[in-house]
Amino acid sequence: HLLRFVALVTAFLLTIVLVFADDIVRLYFGAEFLDASLMLRILVPGVFGFSLARVMWPVIQARGHVVPLVVVLGSVTLANLALNWFLIPKWGALGASVATSISYVSVVFVYAWMIQDWGVQPFTRSYGARFLVLCTVTAMCLVPISVAVSSELLAVIIGGVLAVGIYWTGALWLGLLTVKEIQQVLDRLPDPVRNFAGRLFTVLQPTLLRIELGVLEK
């Protein structure tokens, strides 16, 4: 469950970064750094892979597989150095971004393979397909906002609000998240936040249940 939650939350944030990379770079660093937006987009898969690897790593360590972890990390580090050595002279910062993303994503695949040997399935094909559809549709809906809205701050705000509705509604509709799980997350929030979120959840719960039941009835 933790891996699924981390994947959902991280992918939500990174989808916004992917679409609004130009606006985010201009907003925070100025137009003179706009070229960095391409590197930021290329780092998105690597950041996603790193977030999942951080969840899998303690599980593997708890099973006593410390030596394989060291071997994997050592191999990936050497591969990262080799990729940087080969790509940076040709592509500069772009090459470093590509090398970093490849390294982190490869770690996730190795960790997932190690966990599968114990009978654990981090992601099924069905889940992966639905997850990919969710991220793709959300990104496609956000692109027009990034293109049409000239103000960087306004584009990010509108896109963020729209992304909340599209992404999390889609997660419920596709069966990637349940209303019960949302309730469990809200119950663990600090008191002031939990009280406000609880009242909002009470108002939205009937609609959320209808969305969830829609997928259960198919």
MARBAKE-728528 format. One record per residue: x negated, y negated, z of N, C-alpha, C in turn; residue in one letter. Coordinates in steps of 0.2 Angstrom, whole numbers, padded with zeros to 4 digits, always signed. Example, Ala and Ser with C-alpha at 12.3 -4.5 7.8 and 13.67 -1.06 7.14 Angstrom:
BEGIN
-0066+0028+0039-0062+0022+0039-0066+0016+0039A;-0064+0011+0035-0068+0005+0036-0064+0000+0039S;
This chain:
BEGIN
-0004+0006+0000+0000+0000+0000-0004-0006+0000H;-0010-0006+0004-0014-0012+0004-0017-0014-0002L;-0019-0009-0006-0022-0010-0012-0017-0013-0017L;-0011-0010-0017-0006-0013-0021-0004-0020-0020R;-0004-0022-0013-0003-0029-0011-0008-0033-0013F;-0014-0031-0012-0020-0035-0014-0020-0036-0022V;-0019-0031-0026-0018-0032-0033-0013-0037-0035A;-0007-0036-0032-0002-0041-0034-0003-0048-0033L;-0006-0049-0026-0007-0056-0024-0013-0059-0028V;-0018-0055-0029-0024-0058-0033-0022-0059-0040T;-0019-0054-0043-0017-0055-0050-0012-0061-0051A;-0008-0062-0046-0004-0068-0047-0008-0075-0047F;-0013-0075-0043-0017-0081-0042-0021-0082-0048L;-0024-0076-0050-0029-0076-0056-0025-0078-0063L;-0019-0076-0063-0015-0077-0069-0014-0085-0070T;-0013-0088-0065-0012-0095-0065-0019-0098-0067I;-0024-0096-0064-0031-0098-0065-0033-0097-0073V;-0031-0091-0075-0032-0090-0082-0029-0095-0087L;-0023-0096-0086-0019-0100-0090-0021-0108-0089V;-0022-0110-0083-0023-0117-0082-0030-0118-0080F;-0035-0114-0083-0042-0115-0082-0044-0122-0084A;-0042-0125-0090-0044-0131-0092-0041-0137-0087D;-0035-0136-0085-0032-0141-0081-0036-0141-0074D;-0037-0135-0072-0040-0135-0065-0047-0138-0065I;-0051-0136-0070-0058-0139-0071-0058-0146-0071V;-0053-0149-0076-0053-0156-0077-0051-0160-0070R;-0046-0156-0067-0043-0159-0060-0049-0160-0055L;-0053-0154-0054-0057-0154-0049-0064-0157-0050Y;-0066-0156-0056-0073-0158-0058-0074-0163-0063F;-0068-0165-0067-0069-0170-0072-0070-0167-0079G;-0068-0171-0084-0068-0169-0091-0075-0167-0093A;-0080-0169-0090-0087-0168-0092-0089-0160-0091E;-0085-0157-0087-0086-0150-0085-0081-0145-0089F;-0078-0148-0094-0073-0144-0097-0075-0138-0100L;-0081-0138-0102-0084-0132-0105-0085-0126-0100D;-0084-0127-0094-0085-0122-0089-0078-0118-0088A;-0073-0120-0091-0066-0117-0091-0067-0110-0094S;-0071-0110-0100-0071-0103-0103-0075-0098-0098L;-0080-0100-0095-0083-0096-0090-0079-0094-0084M;-0075-0098-0082-0070-0097-0077-0065-0092-0079L;-0062-0092-0085-0058-0087-0088-0061-0080-0088R;-0067-0080-0091-0071-0074-0091-0072-0070-0085I;-0073-0075-0079-0074-0072-0073-0068-0069-0069L;-0062-0070-0072-0056-0068-0069-0055-0060-0069V;-0057-0056-0074-0057-0049-0073-0062-0047-0067P;-0068-0050-0067-0073-0049-0062-0070-0050-0055G;-0067-0056-0054-0064-0057-0047-0059-0052-0045V;-0055-0051-0050-0050-0046-0049-0053-0039-0047F;-0058-0037-0050-0061-0031-0049-0065-0031-0042G;-0068-0037-0040-0071-0037-0034-0066-0037-0028F;-0060-0040-0029-0055-0040-0024-0053-0032-0022S;-0052-0028-0028-0050-0021-0027-0056-0017-0024L;-0062-0019-0026-0067-0015-0023-0068-0016-0016A;-0067-0022-0013-0067-0024-0006-0062-0020-0002R;-0057-0018-0005-0052-0013-0002-0054-0006-0002V;-0057-0004-0007-0059+0003-0008-0065+0005-0004M;-0070+0000-0004-0076+0001-0001-0075+0004+0007W;-0071+0001+0011-0071+0004+0018-0068+0011+0018P;-0064+0012+0013-0061+0019+0013-0066+0024+0012V;-0070+0023+0007-0075+0027+0005-0081+0028+0011I;-0082+0022+0014-0087+0022+0019-0084+0026+0025Q;-0078+0026+0027-0075+0029+0032-0075+0037+0031A;-0075+0039+0025-0075+0046+0023-0083+0049+0024R;-0087+0044+0026-0094+0046+0027-0098+0047+0020G;-0096+0044+0015-0099+0044+0009-0104+0038+0008H;-0108+0037+0013-0112+0031+0013-0118+0031+0007V;-0121+0037+0006-0126+0037+0001-0123+0036-0006V;-0117+0039-0008-0115+0037-0015-0113+0030-0015P;-0111+0027-0010-0110+0019-0010-0116+0016-0012L;-0122+0017-0008-0128+0014-0010-0130+0015-0017V;-0129+0021-0019-0131+0023-0026-0127+0019-0031V;-0121+0019-0030-0116+0015-0035-0118+0007-0035V;-0119+0004-0029-0121-0003-0028-0128-0004-0031L;-0132+0000-0030-0139+0000-0033-0139+0000-0040G;-0135+0005-0043-0135+0006-0050-0131-0001-0053S;-0126-0003-0050-0122-0009-0053-0127-0015-0053V;-0131-0016-0047-0135-0021-0047-0140-0021-0052T;-0143-0016-0053-0148-0015-0059-0145-0016-0065L;-0139-0014-0067-0135-0015-0073-0134-0022-0074A;-0132-0026-0068-0131-0033-0068-0137-0037-0070N;-0143-0035-0067-0149-0038-0069-0151-0037-0076L;-0150-0031-0079-0151-0030-0086-0147-0034-0090A;-0140-0034-0089-0136-0038-0093-0137-0045-0093L;-0139-0048-0087-0141-0055-0086-0147-0056-0090N;-0152-0052-0090-0158-0053-0093-0157-0053-0101W;-0152-0049-0103-0151-0048-0110-0146-0054-0113F;-0141-0056-0109-0136-0060-0111-0137-0068-0110L;-0141-0069-0104-0142-0076-0103-0146-0080-0108I;-0152-0077-0110-0155-0080-0116-0151-0082-0122P;-0146-0078-0123-0142-0079-0129-0136-0083-0128K;-0133-0082-0123-0127-0086-0121-0127-0091-0115W;-0132-0091-0112-0133-0095-0106-0128-0093-0100G;-0124-0098-0098-0119-0097-0092-0114-0092-0094A;-0112-0093-0101-0107-0088-0103-0109-0081-0103L;-0116-0079-0104-0118-0073-0103-0118-0070-0096G;-0120-0075-0091-0120-0073-0084-0113-0071-0082A;-0108-0075-0085-0101-0074-0083-0099-0067-0085S;-0101-0065-0092-0099-0059-0094-0102-0053-0090V;-0109-0054-0089-0112-0049-0085-0109-0048-0078A;-0107-0053-0075-0104-0053-0068-0097-0049-0069T;-0093-0051-0073-0087-0047-0074-0087-0040-0076S;-0092-0038-0080-0093-0031-0082-0095-0027-0076I;-0100-0030-0072-0102-0027-0066-0097-0025-0061S;-0093-0030-0059-0088-0029-0054-0082-0025-0056Y;-0080-0025-0063-0075-0021-0065-0078-0013-0065V;-0084-0012-0067-0087-0006-0067-0087-0003-0060S;-0088-0007-0055-0088-0004-0048-0081-0001-0046V;-0076-0005-0048-0069-0003-0047-0067+0004-0050V;-0070+0005-0056-0068+0011-0060-0072+0017-0056F;-0078+0016-0054-0082+0021-0051-0079+0023-0044V;-0077+0017-0040-0074+0018-0034-0067+0022-0034Y;-0063+0020-0040-0057+0024-0041-0058+0031-0042A;-0063+0033-0046-0065+0039-0048-0067+0043-0042W;-0071+0040-0037-0073+0044-0031-0067+0045-0027M;-0062+0040-0026-0056+0041-0022-0052+0047-0025I;-0051+0047-0032-0047+0052-0035-0049+0059-0033Q;-0056+0060-0032-0058+0067-0030-0056+0069-0024D;-0053+0065-0020-0050+0067-0013-0042+0067-0014W;-0040+0067-0020-0033+0068-0021-0029+0061-0020G;-0032+0055-0020-0029+0049-0019-0029+0046-0026V;-0023+0043-0028-0022+0040-0034-0021+0033-0033Q;-0026+0028-0034-0025+0021-0033-0020+0018-0037P;-0020+0020-0044-0015+0017-0048-0013+0023-0053F;-0007+0024-0054-0004+0028-0059-0004+0025-0065T;-0003+0029-0071-0002+0026-0077+0004+0021-0078R;+0010+0024-0075+0016+0020-0075+0015+0014-0071S;+0012+0014-0065+0011+0007-0062+0006+0003-0066Y;+0001+0005-0069-0004+0001-0072+0000-0002-0078G;+0004+0001-0082+0008-0001-0088+0012-0007-0085A;+0016-0006-0080+0021-0011-0078+0017-0017-0075R;+0012-0016-0072+0008-0021-0069+0005-0026-0075F;+0003-0022-0080+0000-0026-0086+0006-0030-0089L;+0012-0027-0090+0017-0031-0093+0019-0037-0089V;+0019-0036-0082+0021-0042-0077+0016-0047-0078L;+0009-0046-0079+0004-0051-0079+0005-0054-0086C;+0006-0050-0091+0006-0053-0098+0012-0058-0099T;+0018-0055-0097+0024-0059-0098+0023-0066-0094V;+0021-0066-0088+0020-0072-0084+0015-0077-0087T;+0010-0074-0090+0005-0079-0093+0008-0082-0099A;+0012-0078-0103+0015-0080-0109+0020-0086-0108M;+0023-0085-0102+0028-0090-0100+0025-0097-0098C;+0019-0096-0095+0015-0102-0092+0011-0106-0098L;+0010-0102-0103+0006-0106-0108+0009-0112-0111V;+0015-0112-0113+0019-0118-0115+0018-0124-0110P;+0018-0123-0104+0018-0128-0099+0011-0131-0099I;+0006-0127-0100-0001-0129-0100-0002-0134-0107S;+0001-0132-0112+0000-0135-0118+0005-0142-0118V;+0011-0141-0116+0015-0147-0116+0014-0153-0111A;+0012-0151-0105+0011-0156-0100+0004-0159-0100V;+0004-0165-0101-0003-0169-0102-0006-0170-0095S;-0002-0171-0090-0005-0172-0083-0008-0165-0080S;-0014-0165-0079-0017-0159-0076-0014-0157-0069E;-0013-0161-0065-0010-0160-0058-0002-0158-0059L;+0001-0161-0063+0008-0159-0065+0009-0152-0068L;+0004-0151-0073+0004-0145-0076+0003-0139-0071A;-0002-0140-0067-0003-0135-0062+0003-0134-0057V;+0006-0139-0055+0011-0139-0050+0017-0135-0053I;+0019-0138-0059+0025-0135-0063+0024-0127-0064I;+0018-0126-0067+0016-0119-0068+0016-0115-0062G;+0013-0117-0057+0013-0113-0051+0020-0112-0048G;+0025-0116-0048+0032-0115-0046+0035-0110-0051V;+0034-0111-0057+0037-0107-0062+0034-0100-0061L;+0028-0099-0060+0024-0093-0059+0027-0089-0053A;+0029-0092-0048+0031-0089-0042+0038-0086-0044V;+0042-0089-0047+0049-0086-0049+0048-0080-0054G;+0044-0081-0059+0044-0076-0064+0040-0070-0062I;+0034-0071-0059+0030-0066-0057+0033-0061-0051Y;+0035-0064-0046+0038-0060-0040+0045-0058-0042W;+0049-0061-0046+0055-0058-0048+0054-0052-0052T;+0049-0053-0057+0047-0047-0061+0044-0041-0057G;+0040-0043-0052+0037-0038-0048+0043-0033-0044A;+0048-0037-0042+0054-0033-0039+0057-0029-0045L;+0059-0032-0050+0063-0029-0056+0059-0023-0058W;+0052-0023-0059+0049-0018-0061+0047-0013-0056L;+0049-0014-0050+0048-0009-0045+0041-0009-0042G;+0037-0014-0043+0030-0015-0040+0031-0017-0033L;+0036-0020-0031+0037-0023-0024+0044-0021-0022L;+0045-0021-0015+0052-0020-0013+0054-0025-0008T;+0060-0026-0007+0063-0031-0002+0060-0030+0005V;+0061-0023+0006+0058-0021+0013+0051-0023+0014K;+0047-0022+0009+0040-0024+0010+0039-0032+0011E;+0043-0035+0008+0043-0043+0009+0045-0044+0016I;+0050-0041+0018+0052-0042+0025+0046-0040+0030Q;+0043-0035+0029+0037-0033+0033+0032-0038+0033Q;+0030-0041+0027+0025-0046+0027+0027-0052+0031V;+0033-0054+0030+0036-0060+0034+0036-0059+0041L;+0037-0053+0044+0037-0052+0051+0030-0053+0054D;+0025-0052+0050+0018-0053+0052+0015-0060+0052R;+0019-0065+0050+0017-0072+0049+0017-0075+0056L;+0013-0080+0057+0013-0084+0063+0020-0087+0064P;+0022-0088+0070+0029-0090+0072+0032-0096+0068D;+0028-0102+0068+0031-0107+0064+0033-0106+0057P;+0028-0102+0054+0029-0101+0047+0034-0095+0046V;+0034-0090+0051+0039-0085+0050+0046-0087+0051R;+0047-0092+0055+0054-0094+0056+0057-0098+0050N;+0053-0102+0047+0055-0105+0041+0056-0100+0035F;+0051-0096+0034+0051-0091+0029+0057-0086+0030A;+0058-0084+0037+0064-0080+0038+0070-0083+0036G;+0071-0089+0037+0078-0092+0035+0078-0093+0028R;+0073-0094+0024+0073-0094+0017+0074-0087+0014L;+0071-0082+0018+0072-0075+0015+0079-0073+0016F;+0083-0075+0022+0090-0073+0023+0094-0076+0017T;+0093-0082+0015+0097-0085+0010+0095-0081+0003V;+0089-0079+0002+0087-0076-0005+0088-0069-0005L;+0089-0065+0001+0089-0058+0002+0095-0055-0003Q;+0101-0057-0003+0106-0054-0007+0104-0054-0015P;+0101-0060-0017+0099-0060-0024+0093-0055-0025T;+0088-0055-0020+0082-0051-0021+0085-0043-0021L;+0089-0042-0017+0092-0035-0017+0095-0033-0023L;+0099-0037-0026+0102-0036-0033+0097-0035-0038R;+0091-0039-0038+0086-0038-0043+0083-0031-0042I;+0081-0029-0035+0078-0022-0034+0083-0017-0036E;+0089-0017-0034+0094-0012-0036+0095-0011-0043L;+0094-0017-0047+0094-0016-0054+0089-0011-0057G;+0083-0011-0054+0078-0006-0056+0080+0001-0054V;+0083+0001-0047+0084+0008-0045+0090+0011-0048L;+0094+0007-0051+0100+0010-0054+0099+0013-0061E;+0093+0011-0064+0091+0013-0071+0090+0020-0071K;
